[in-house]
Amino acid sequence: MSYQPLTDDEVFGLFEDVAAGLSVPLVVYDNPRTTRFTFTDELYARLGRLPNVVSIKIPGVPAASAAARARIEHLRHLLPATVTIGVSGDADAARGG
């Protein structure tokens, strides 16, 4: 995404600009291996309040089922009910459900 590390505010601004110009739903895909940027939970919450954001796909969840459920429940409390949560990776996604 950039040569220099981005701040949460810079990433939010990028999504804010894109969401404002869309007439279709937007899924935020958090892929830190590719982007070298790690989303914070606070950033997820801010992004979830943008118009047209309908889902956030997060990196894998913990291997332990209880910890995976707790992670998703924590995010569910931060995000509007209209925003779904996806989990990357087939095995991780199964634990996140």
LOGU-358350 format. One record per residue: residue number from 1; x, y, z of N, C-alpha, C, CB in turn. Coordinates in Angstrom, 3 decimals, padded with zeros to 6 digits, always signed. Last residue first. Glycine has a CB too. Layout:
LOGU-358350
NODE  num      n.xx      n.yy      n.zz     ca.xx     ca.yy     ca.zz      c.xx      c.yy      c.zz     cb.xx     cb.yy     cb.zz
NODE  NUM         X         Y         Z         X         Y         Z         X         Y         Z         X         Y         Z
...
END
This chain:
LOGU-358350
NODE  num      n.xx      n.yy      n.zz     ca.xx     ca.yy     ca.zz      c.xx      c.yy      c.zz     cb.xx     cb.yy     cb.zz
NODE   97  -016.896  -019.076  +013.514  -018.353  -019.090  +013.391  -019.000  -019.363  +014.668  -018.801  -020.081  +012.404
NODE   96  -014.193  -019.405  +013.815  -014.772  -018.086  +014.081  -016.281  -018.051  +014.064  -014.266  -017.117  +013.092
NODE   95  -013.599  -021.943  +012.948  -013.508  -021.670  +014.381  -014.182  -020.350  +014.742  -012.047  -021.648  +014.824
NODE   94  -013.927  -021.554  +010.205  -014.775  -022.530  +010.891  -014.758  -022.294  +012.401  -014.313  -023.964  +010.570
NODE   93  -011.892  -019.734  +009.717  -013.273  -019.311  +009.548  -014.222  -020.265  +010.257  -013.626  -019.219  +008.065
NODE   92  -009.623  -021.324  +010.063  -009.894  -020.213  +010.977  -011.348  -019.780  +010.899  -008.981  -019.030  +010.666
NODE   91  -009.881  -023.032  +007.868  -009.889  -023.592  +009.234  -010.204  -022.500  +010.244  -008.524  -024.256  +009.572
NODE   90  -009.829  -021.096  +005.706  -010.925  -022.034  +005.900  -011.002  -022.564  +007.326  -010.785  -023.182  +004.943
NODE   89  -009.094  -017.677  +005.917  -008.612  -019.047  +006.086  -009.729  -019.994  +006.427  -007.556  -019.108  +007.156
NODE   88  -010.551  -014.898  +007.627  -009.682  -015.445  +006.582  -009.235  -016.857  +006.922  -008.460  -014.547  +006.377
NODE   87  -013.886  -014.258  +008.381  -012.594  -014.682  +008.918  -011.791  -015.316  +007.792  -012.772  -015.678  +010.111
NODE   86  -016.214  -011.517  +008.578  -015.669  -012.688  +007.907  -014.296  -012.998  +008.488  -015.583  -012.465  +006.373
NODE   85  -019.007  -010.073  +009.931  -017.587  -010.333  +010.166  -017.216  -011.616  +009.431  -017.267  -010.446  +011.701
NODE   84  -021.291  -007.450  +008.875  -020.926  -008.832  +009.153  -019.415  -008.942  +009.355  -021.390  -009.759  +008.008
NODE   83  -023.132  -004.783  +010.036  -021.823  -005.148  +009.472  -021.498  -006.588  +009.874  -020.698  -004.164  +009.963
NODE   82  -025.395  -004.188  +011.419  -025.524  -004.322  +009.961  -024.228  -004.757  +009.286  -025.980  -003.011  +009.364
NODE   81  -024.706  -003.701  +014.014  -025.340  -004.995  +013.717  -025.447  -005.239  +012.219  -026.730  -005.064  +014.350
NODE   80  -021.471  -002.113  +014.154  -022.932  -002.052  +014.011  -023.480  -003.433  +013.635  -023.337  -000.997  +012.938
NODE   79  -018.912  -003.355  +016.390  -019.431  -003.054  +015.048  -020.944  -002.930  +015.053  -019.005  -004.135  +014.054
NODE   78  -018.302  -004.132  +018.958  -017.740  -002.874  +018.444  -018.401  -002.416  +017.151  -016.253  -003.028  +018.216
NODE   77  -019.475  -006.590  +019.328  -019.902  -005.489  +020.202  -019.394  -004.132  +019.705  -019.409  -005.731  +021.630
NODE   76  -018.057  -008.079  +017.482  -019.492  -007.894  +017.266  -020.011  -006.739  +018.114  -020.263  -009.187  +017.595
NODE   75  -015.553  -008.232  +018.695  -015.728  -007.394  +017.499  -017.202  -007.110  +017.238  -015.101  -008.073  +016.270
NODE   74  -016.244  -010.016  +020.775  -015.679  -008.694  +021.074  -015.884  -007.752  +019.885  -014.167  -008.809  +021.418
NODE   73  -017.055  -012.245  +019.303  -018.020  -011.545  +020.150  -017.536  -010.142  +020.505  -018.281  -012.345  +021.426
NODE   72  -014.600  -012.976  +018.163  -015.704  -012.552  +017.307  -016.739  -011.787  +018.119  -016.355  -013.764  +016.619
NODE   71  -013.160  -013.644  +020.505  -012.657  -012.624  +019.566  -013.791  -012.086  +018.708  -011.542  -013.207  +018.665
NODE   70  -014.689  -015.699  +021.576  -014.537  -014.451  +022.334  -014.062  -013.329  +021.421  -013.547  -014.638  +023.504
NODE   69  -014.325  -017.673  +019.629  -015.661  -017.107  +019.856  -015.579  -015.771  +020.585  -016.529  -018.086  +020.659
NODE   68  -011.571  -018.104  +020.043  -012.062  -017.664  +018.730  -013.443  -017.019  +018.871  -012.123  -018.858  +017.738
NODE   67  -011.559  -019.034  +022.656  -010.857  -017.780  +022.347  -011.325  -017.220  +021.003  -009.324  -018.003  +022.330
NODE   66  -012.961  -021.431  +022.305  -013.482  -020.396  +023.209  -012.846  -019.046  +022.915  -013.234  -020.784  +024.676
NODE   65  -011.282  -022.833  +020.474  -012.653  -022.449  +020.127  -013.193  -021.327  +021.002  -013.562  -023.646  +020.234
NODE   64  -007.968  -021.981  +019.750  -008.899  -022.475  +020.765  -010.300  -021.942  +020.480  -008.438  -022.060  +022.189
NODE   63  -006.713  -020.467  +017.760  -007.015  -021.882  +017.520  -008.017  -022.449  +018.526  -005.737  -022.695  +017.566
NODE   62  -007.921  -017.115  +017.013  -007.160  -018.083  +017.810  -007.620  -019.525  +017.561  -007.291  -017.749  +019.297
NODE   61  -008.457  -016.300  +013.494  -008.787  -016.194  +014.918  -007.958  -017.225  +015.691  -010.326  -016.413  +015.162
NODE   60  -007.025  -014.580  +010.620  -007.419  -015.738  +011.407  -007.660  -015.447  +012.877  -006.387  -016.781  +011.288
NODE   59  -008.144  -011.194  +009.815  -007.208  -012.326  +009.755  -007.700  -013.452  +010.659  -005.776  -011.884  +010.170
NODE   58  -011.520  -010.310  +008.714  -010.372  -010.206  +009.601  -009.394  -011.355  +009.356  -010.827  -010.194  +011.066
NODE   57  -013.572  -008.377  +006.845  -012.925  -009.686  +006.854  -011.613  -009.549  +007.619  -012.682  -010.221  +005.392
NODE   56  -016.553  -006.791  +007.369  -015.117  -006.676  +007.599  -014.555  -008.086  +007.688  -014.800  -005.849  +008.901
NODE   55  -019.307  -005.353  +005.582  -018.609  -006.485  +006.169  -017.136  -006.146  +006.364  -018.764  -007.736  +005.287
NODE   54  -020.372  -003.016  +004.641  -021.305  -004.069  +005.028  -020.624  -005.252  +005.710  -022.051  -004.552  +003.818
NODE   53  -020.246  +000.332  +004.132  -019.454  -000.769  +004.668  -020.420  -001.812  +005.217  -018.455  -000.277  +005.776
NODE   52  -022.016  +002.396  +003.413  -021.745  +001.341  +002.435  -020.838  +000.215  +002.939  -021.129  +001.948  +001.227
NODE   51  -020.621  +004.808  +005.621  -021.701  +004.393  +004.717  -021.178  +003.339  +003.742  -022.277  +005.616  +003.942
NODE   50  -018.903  +003.673  +008.598  -018.920  +004.377  +007.306  -020.092  +003.904  +006.456  -017.592  +004.159  +006.545
NODE   49  -018.749  +002.119  +010.827  -019.755  +003.189  +010.838  -019.809  +003.970  +009.518  -019.470  +004.149  +011.984
NODE   48  -016.608  +000.461  +010.435  -017.945  -000.118  +010.432  -019.059  +000.909  +010.425  -018.105  -000.999  +011.609
NODE   47  -014.443  +002.118  +010.883  -014.768  +001.736  +009.511  -016.186  +001.185  +009.419  -013.767  +000.701  +008.994
NODE   46  -014.490  +002.224  +013.697  -014.664  +003.445  +012.902  -015.099  +003.111  +011.479  -013.362  +004.263  +012.876
NODE   45  -014.013  -000.501  +014.303  -015.238  +000.167  +014.762  -015.510  +001.427  +013.946  -015.131  +000.520  +016.257
NODE   44  -011.459  -000.888  +013.182  -012.611  -001.671  +012.711  -013.907  -000.955  +013.064  -012.599  -003.096  +013.325
NODE   43  -010.059  +000.866  +014.863  -010.198  +001.192  +013.443  -011.344  +000.394  +012.829  -008.880  +000.910  +012.685
NODE   42  -010.220  -000.549  +017.246  -010.813  +000.786  +017.175  -011.006  +001.218  +015.720  -009.931  +001.807  +017.922
NODE   41  -008.705  -002.760  +016.642  -010.142  -002.931  +016.860  -010.858  -001.592  +016.777  -010.411  -003.592  +018.221
NODE   40  -006.444  -001.990  +013.945  -006.777  -002.072  +015.365  -008.281  -002.298  +015.484  -006.335  -000.775  +016.136
NODE   39  -004.734  -003.623  +011.324  -005.914  -002.888  +011.766  -006.069  -003.053  +013.270  -007.187  -003.375  +011.023
NODE   38  -001.542  -003.366  +010.174  -002.373  -004.098  +011.119  -003.509  -003.207  +011.603  -001.534  -004.604  +012.310
NODE   37  +000.078  -003.697  +007.102  -000.649  -002.800  +007.994  -001.537  -003.649  +008.878  -001.485  -001.745  +007.200
NODE   36  +001.069  -005.106  +005.001  +002.010  -004.716  +006.067  +001.397  -003.641  +006.978  +003.337  -004.196  +005.452
NODE   35  -000.482  -006.216  +003.027  -000.433  -004.754  +003.128  +000.616  -004.234  +004.105  -001.775  -004.238  +003.535
NODE   34  -000.122  -009.013  +003.314  +000.021  -008.363  +002.014  +000.267  -006.858  +002.152  -001.223  -008.608  +001.169
NODE   33  -000.483  -009.489  +006.007  +000.681  -010.075  +005.315  +000.939  -009.374  +003.992  +000.469  -011.578  +005.074
NODE   32  -002.935  -008.260  +006.695  -001.663  -007.656  +007.101  -000.430  -008.240  +006.415  -001.504  -007.797  +008.570
NODE   31  -005.737  -007.671  +005.535  -004.761  -008.674  +005.118  -003.360  -008.156  +005.437  -004.905  -009.002  +003.596
NODE   30  -008.967  -007.051  +005.795  -007.756  -006.831  +006.588  -006.785  -007.966  +006.282  -008.078  -006.757  +008.128
NODE   29  -011.203  -005.666  +003.767  -010.421  -006.902  +003.875  -009.110  -006.574  +004.573  -010.162  -007.546  +002.465
NODE   28  -014.420  -004.528  +003.802  -013.063  -004.183  +004.220  -012.324  -005.494  +004.446  -013.056  -003.278  +005.520
NODE   27  -016.721  -004.224  +001.295  -016.172  -005.164  +002.265  -014.728  -004.737  +002.543  -016.248  -006.656  +001.740
NODE   26  -019.429  -002.216  +000.399  -017.975  -002.290  +000.546  -017.617  -003.294  +001.633  -017.382  -000.900  +000.876
NODE   25  -022.104  -002.052  -002.042  -021.563  -002.387  -000.723  -020.038  -002.519  -000.741  -022.184  -003.684  -000.221
NODE   24  -022.337  +000.827  -004.253  -022.402  -000.614  -003.990  -021.826  -000.886  -002.603  -021.627  -001.426  -005.084
NODE   23  -021.754  +003.329  -004.783  -023.185  +003.035  -004.813  -023.404  +001.540  -004.586  -023.815  +003.483  -006.160
NODE   22  -019.200  +005.430  -003.338  -019.732  +004.147  -003.800  -021.247  +004.124  -003.858  -019.252  +003.041  -002.908
NODE   21  -017.925  +007.574  -002.218  -018.191  +007.612  -003.650  -018.824  +006.349  -004.207  -016.932  +007.874  -004.373
NODE   20  -017.519  +007.002  +000.440  -018.356  +008.154  +000.096  -018.743  +008.174  -001.375  -017.639  +009.439  +000.446
NODE   19  -015.684  +004.912  +000.387  -017.072  +004.643  +000.782  -018.003  +005.773  +000.370  -017.161  +004.428  +002.289
NODE   18  -013.310  +006.311  -000.322  -013.874  +005.288  -001.204  -015.347  +005.071  -000.886  -013.095  +003.962  -001.069
NODE   17  -012.948  +008.010  +001.909  -013.067  +008.560  +000.553  -013.722  +007.569  -000.396  -011.693  +008.955  +000.017
NODE   16  -012.763  +006.089  +003.949  -013.797  +007.118  +004.006  -014.031  +007.711  +002.612  -013.403  +008.229  +005.009
NODE   15  -010.459  +004.687  +003.257  -011.755  +004.016  +003.198  -012.910  +005.009  +003.220  -011.893  +003.041  +004.355
NODE   14  -008.618  +006.817  +003.672  -008.703  +006.122  +002.382  -010.060  +005.447  +002.236  -007.570  +005.079  +002.246
NODE   13  -009.052  +007.423  +006.375  -009.310  +008.421  +005.337  -009.440  +007.802  +003.964  -008.213  +009.450  +005.320
NODE   12  -008.117  +005.047  +007.589  -009.524  +005.434  +007.701  -009.886  +006.430  +006.603  -009.815  +006.039  +009.094
NODE   11  -005.409  +005.302  +006.950  -006.180  +004.184  +006.394  -007.674  +004.494  +006.466  -005.865  +002.864  +007.154
NODE   10  -004.814  +007.606  +008.444  -004.599  +007.590  +006.995  -005.397  +006.474  +006.335  -003.108  +007.428  +006.676
NODE    9  -005.434  +006.792  +011.060  -006.170  +007.907  +010.456  -006.004  +007.932  +008.941  -005.704  +009.234  +011.049
NODE    8  -003.540  +004.773  +011.492  -004.964  +004.442  +011.459  -005.765  +005.543  +010.778  -005.491  +004.209  +012.877
NODE    7  -000.776  +005.362  +009.213  -001.439  +005.481  +010.508  -002.884  +005.030  +010.361  -001.365  +006.940  +011.048
NODE    6  +001.574  +003.348  +007.366  +000.412  +004.232  +007.449  -000.119  +004.278  +008.874  -000.693  +003.770  +006.483
NODE    5  +005.057  +003.274  +006.695  +003.909  +002.766  +007.459  +002.796  +003.810  +007.532  +004.344  +002.359  +008.881
NODE    4  +006.003  +003.863  +003.292  +006.097  +004.229  +004.701  +004.884  +003.667  +005.434  +006.188  +005.777  +004.878
NODE    3  +005.159  +002.902  +000.893  +006.545  +002.658  +001.283  +006.747  +002.934  +002.766  +007.497  +003.521  +000.452
NODE    2  +001.973  +001.222  +000.726  +002.808  +002.413  +000.780  +004.229  +002.008  +001.159  +002.240  +003.448  +001.788
NODE    1  +000.815  -001.190  +000.000  +000.000  +000.000  +000.000  +000.855  +001.247  +000.000  -000.925  +000.001  +001.185
END
